[in-house]
Structure formats: structure tokens, C-alpha cells
């Protein structure tokens, strides 16, 4: 989950493209927190997601 009110869908697309081109050995799903209306999704992400730094 990406946090930051200034992040746009264009930013998301750029980051997603870079991740798809990377050699990470796993799949990454990206969500813009400020665009997510479901508190259930945010809760599930916080409980189950792995943070990548």
C-alpha cells in the first residue's frame, strides 16, 4: 500500500511498470491508500501484507 496524498494513478503506473521489469522473485500488488474507499481492504493489507523497503 502506497501512502501519500500527492501520489497519482500515473505514479502508480510508473511504479508498477518498474516492478514488472524488476527481477523480484515475487509478485507485488500496489494500492494507493488515499484512493481506497474500503476500510476492509486496508485492514486486510495491514494484517497480511509484507512490507518491502
QUIDA-V601274 format. One line per field, one symbol per residue. phi: phi as a letter, one per 20 degrees, with the letter a starting at -180 (. if undefined). burial: b if it has 24 or more other ideal C-beta (glycine too) atoms within 12 Angstrom, else e. A space follows every 10 residues. Layout:
phi=???
burial=???
This chain:
phi=.edqfefdff ggffffffff efdgebecdd cegfdeeeff fffffffdfd edd
burial=bbeeeeeeee ebeeeeeeee eeeeeeeeeb bbeeeeeeee eeeeeeeeee eee
